[in-house]
Amino acid sequence: MVWDIDLGDLIRRLIGKPRVLKTTPVPPMPSDWKFTYDDLVAEMKAGKRASVGRAEMEWAKEYERSLIPADMRFPQKSDLYESLADQTVEYITAWAAPYSGGGTGTLFKGEQVWIHSAPRDEKPIGEYALPVEYRKVEERMVPEQERTSSKYGGFYFYFTTIELNTNFKLVATGFKGKGR
């Protein structure tokens, strides 16, 4: 048996120093680019695209960021938001498996969500959030069959920066996640 391996890389991995691959720079966004992430996904579903590349994803994010009005505040870790009205929202479920799920539910006026982790970007187009009254909202939104599965790992929301500034009111910063 002949193995075609990079012995140097194998040794680096064994001693805990794997090779760091340099990322290929993304070319500048074309001046006529007008696609959001949702547009790219819709094109894939319609069969217009076989895949979406890293450059296209970055351009979509850059384009979406350009659509955020200049006076809007970008979400930060530990921001606490309150729903301004009853609203239908999508939630994402986490699983101890290589997939996620989700559904829709109603977030009631006055219910609060908080940004539980630091945004990856200085000016994020959106952020993940958890409800302050986690168990109460989870029981109402996530079906019992999913919640009681041994592979279920919880649920969370993703809100765009525009949604957070339009459908919610920022009520506090520095929130520590009490109420779970």
TAVEN-V101816 format. One record per residue. RES is the residue in one letter. SS is DSSP state (2 for helix, 1 for strand, 0 for the rest). PHI is phi as a letter, one per 40 degrees, with the letter a starting at -180 (NA if undefined). NEAR is the number of other C-alpha atoms within 8 Angstrom. Layout:
<<RES/SS/PHI/NEAR> <RES/SS/PHI/NEAR>>
This chain:
<<M/0/NA/2> <V/0/b/3> <W/0/b/4> <D/0/b/4> <I/0/b/5> <D/0/c/6> <L/2/c/6> <G/2/c/6> <D/2/c/9> <L/2/c/9> <I/2/c/8> <R/2/d/11> <R/2/c/10> <L/2/c/7> <I/0/c/6> <G/0/g/6> <K/0/b/7> <P/0/c/7> <R/0/c/7> <V/0/c/4> <L/0/c/4> <K/0/c/4> <T/0/c/4> <T/0/c/4> <P/0/c/4> <V/0/c/7> <P/0/c/5> <P/0/d/5> <M/0/c/6> <P/0/d/5> <S/0/c/4> <D/0/c/4> <W/0/c/8> <K/0/b/6> <F/0/b/10> <T/0/c/10> <Y/2/d/9> <D/2/c/7> <D/2/c/8> <L/2/c/10> <V/2/c/8> <A/2/c/8> <E/2/c/10> <M/2/c/12> <K/2/c/8> <A/0/c/7> <G/0/g/7> <K/0/c/7> <R/0/b/9> <A/0/c/6> <S/0/a/5> <V/0/b/9> <G/0/c/6> <R/2/d/7> <A/2/c/8> <E/2/c/8> <M/2/c/10> <E/2/c/9> <W/2/c/12> <A/2/c/12> <K/2/c/11> <E/2/c/8> <Y/2/c/12> <E/2/c/10> <R/2/c/10> <S/2/c/7> <L/0/c/6> <I/0/c/10> <P/0/d/6> <A/0/c/4> <D/0/c/4> <M/0/c/9> <R/0/c/6> <F/0/c/8> <P/0/c/12> <Q/0/b/8> <K/0/d/10> <S/0/g/13> <D/0/c/15> <L/1/b/14> <Y/1/b/13> <E/1/b/13> <S/1/c/16> <L/0/c/9> <A/0/a/8> <D/0/c/9> <Q/1/a/9> <T/1/c/8> <V/1/b/9> <E/1/c/10> <Y/1/b/12> <I/1/b/12> <T/1/b/12> <A/1/b/11> <W/1/b/12> <A/0/c/7> <A/0/a/6> <P/0/c/5> <Y/0/a/6> <S/1/b/9> <G/1/b/8> <G/1/i/9> <G/1/a/9> <T/1/b/9> <G/1/a/10> <T/1/b/9> <L/1/c/11> <F/0/c/9> <K/0/d/10> <G/0/g/8> <E/0/c/11> <Q/1/b/11> <V/1/b/12> <W/1/b/14> <I/0/c/15> <H/0/c/11> <S/0/b/7> <A/0/c/7> <P/0/c/10> <R/0/c/5> <D/0/b/5> <E/0/c/5> <K/0/b/6> <P/0/c/12> <I/0/c/12> <G/1/a/10> <E/1/a/12> <Y/1/c/11> <A/1/a/12> <L/1/b/12> <P/1/c/11> <V/0/c/12> <E/0/c/10> <Y/2/d/10> <R/2/c/7> <K/2/c/7> <V/2/c/10> <E/2/d/9> <E/2/c/9> <R/2/c/8> <M/2/c/10> <V/0/c/10> <P/0/d/8> <E/2/d/7> <Q/2/d/6> <E/2/c/8> <R/2/d/9> <T/0/c/7> <S/0/c/7> <S/0/c/4> <K/0/c/7> <Y/1/c/12> <G/1/b/8> <G/1/h/8> <F/1/a/12> <Y/1/a/11> <F/1/b/11> <Y/1/b/11> <F/1/b/10> <T/1/c/9> <T/2/d/15> <I/2/c/10> <E/2/c/9> <L/2/c/12> <N/2/c/11> <T/2/b/7> <N/0/c/9> <F/1/b/11> <K/1/b/11> <L/1/c/10> <V/1/b/8> <A/1/a/8> <T/0/b/8> <G/0/g/8> <F/0/c/10> <K/0/b/5> <G/0/g/9> <K/0/c/6> <G/0/h/6> <R/0/c/7>>
